[in-house]
Amino acid sequence: MNGFDFDTIVRTAPYLFKVGLVFTLKLTFLSTVGAIVLGTLLAMMRLSSNRLLSGVAGTYVNLMRALPLILIIFWFYFLVPYIVGWVTQAGRPIAVGGFTSALITFVLFEAAYFCEIMRAGIQSIPSGQAGAGYALGLNYWQVMGKIVLPQAFRNMTPLLLTQMIVVFQDTSLVYVLSLTDFLGAANNVAQRDGRLVEMFVFVAVVYFIISYTASRLVKVVEQRMAIAR
């Protein structure tokens, strides 16, 4: 460790945290919210008695889970401008920015995993509760929104938070698009100052601390929910 330059880490820490980590946390939060919403809709489609809706949702989930995330990141980074240009009938690719492209990618990809979590949560609710809702005159969407989904979200909270930690770790892949996430910011400093070991060790330590702390908090939430039951 005699050649380990701690000064490089100290000097660049404000940049790494204020720019890189803020970008990563912002992408993680927005991706998780969007993926939960889309994943819940997909879960309801998969559980639908309509074979077309169920089939479409099942195909989407299986396709997304079968493809590497890094491949999907590249696809959407290059395809989204063409898709936006086609939708808006601009006749040319429309630049949407790296962050927007990455956000769309993560929402669509992670929704497949949140879908399976929410599907398990919905199926964990006794069918008698939904039947009681129908007996009171509620329609399908009212039963799901007022009876089933609130309980499903509560039951699946630890799993949803755990998957959010996975999303946080996965966002590091966007550095291959030269975006300034936490890993990308550290890579910029490493290449500029020639301190690859220091930067990547520091990044690994920060990711470990955040992920481990978050996983312990999820464990606490899970234990408290078990006591509440």
N, C-alpha and C positions, 0 to 999 in steps of 0.2 A: 504493500500500500504506500510505499515511499513516493512513488511517482503519481499517485492519485491526486488530482488537482481539485480540492474542495472549493477553492476560490471561484472556479468557473461556475460551479453550482450556485454558490452564494450570489454571484454577480447577475446570473441570468434567471434566478428564481422568480423575481417579480414578473418578468416577461412570460415565463413558462406558466405561471399560475393565472395571471390576469388575462392573458391572451389564449394560451393553449388549453388550460383546464376549464376556463369559462366556456370556451367553444365546445369542449367535450361534454360538460354537464348540460349545456343548453341543448345540444343534439340528443343526448340521452333522455332528458325530460320530455322534449317535444315528441321524439320518436316513440317513447313508451305510451304517452297519452294517446297519440294517433293510432298506435298498434292495438291498444286495449279497445278503443272504440271500434275499429275495423274488425278486430278479432272477435269481439262480442257479436257483431252482426254476422260474421261468418259462422260462429258457433250456433247461432239461432237458425241459420240457413241449413247447416248440417243436420240439425235435429228436426228440421221441418218435415212434414209428411209429404210435401211436394217433392217428387223425385228429381225434377229438373233443378230446383234450388239446391237440394242436397248434393246432387251430382256435381254441379258447378263448384260449390264450396269445397267439396271433397277433393276434386281435381286440383283446385288452386292450392289448397293446403299441402297436398302430397307433392305437387310440383315444386313449390317453394322450399319445402323441407328436403328435397332431393338434390338441390343445386347448391354449390358453394357460394357463400355470401360474397366473397371477393369477386366472383364472376358476375354476380348480379350488380354489384357496385359499378363495375366497368360498363356493363350493358346500359344501365340507366344513366350513367354520366354522359355517355355518348348518344343515347337514344332519346332522352327526355327533351332536348332542344328540338328534335325533329317532330316528336309527338305534339309538343306545344305548338309548333309552327303549323302542323296539320290541323289541330283542333281550332286554332284561331284563324285558319285559312290565310296565313301570312305569306305563304308561298316560299318560305325560307326558314331555316332553323332559328329558333328564338333562344337566346342565351338566358338561362334561368339561374345561373350561379352554382358554384360547387356546393354550398351549404344546402340550398333548396333541393338539388339533385340527391345529395346524401340523405336528406330528411325523407324524401319520397321513397328512396330505396329501403331505408330502415323500417319505415312504417309498413310498407308492403311485405317485406321479408319477415319481420318480427310478428306481424299479425297472424301468420300461420301458426306460430308457437303459442301466442296468447289465445288463439282460437281453441286449441286443444285444452288449455288450462280452463278456459271458461266453459267449454263443453262438459268437462268433468265436474265443474262446479254446478252447472245447471242440472246435470244428471244426479248430483248428490242430494238435491232437494226432493223430498217425498212427493210422489205424484198426487197424493191426496190433497196437498195444499193447492196445487193448480186446479184440481177438480173442484175444490171448495170455492175458488175464485170464479170458475165458470158457473157454478151453481148460484152465485150471487149476481150473475148477469154481466160479468166482466168479459171483454173480448180477449183475444190472444195477446195483443200488445199490452193491454192493461194488466193482465195476469203476469206477464214477463216483467214489466216495468215496476209494478207495485208489490209483487209477491216473490217471484222467483229470483230475479237478478239481484236485488238487494242482499238476499241471503247467500246467493252464489258468490258475490263479490266478497262478502264477509268470510265465507269458508275458504276462498282461494287467495285471500290477502297475502299470506306468507309465500305462496308460489308466485304470485304476481310480482312481489317485491324481489324475490330471488331471480326471476327472469329479467327484472330491471337491472340487476347487477350484471347479468350476462350481456345485456344491451350496452351497458357502460363499457365493458371490456371489448365488445365487438366494434365499438366506434373507433377504436385505434386503427382499424383497417383503412379509414378514409385518408390516412397519410399518404397512401399510394397515389392519391389524386392531387397531391401537393397542397392539401388543405392544412390550415394551421390549427390542428387539434393539439392535444397535449403531447402525443408522440411526434407529430409533425413539427411542432415548435422545438422540441428537444433535438430532433434530427437536423433542423436548420442550424441550431447552435453547434451541434456536433460537427457538421460539415464545415462551418465557418471557422471554428476554433481548433479543429482537429482533435476534439476530445470525445470520441465515440464511447469509450468505456465509461467515463464519468456520467455522461448524459443518459445512456441507456440503463445503467445501474440505478441512477436516480429515478428514472421513469418507472422501472420495475418496482422499486421500493414504494413509490407513491401509489401505484396501482394496487399493490398488495395491501397497503395500509387502508386505503379507501374500501377495497372489496372485502377485506377481512372484517373491518369495523361494521360495514353494512350487513354482512352475513350474520354477525353476532347480534345486531339490532333486530334482524328478521327472526332470529331464534328467540329473542325476548318477546317479540310480538306474538310468535306462535305459542309460547308458553302461557302468556297472559290470556290469549284466546281460549286455550285449552281449559284454564281455570274458570273462565267466564261460562263455559259450557257446562 
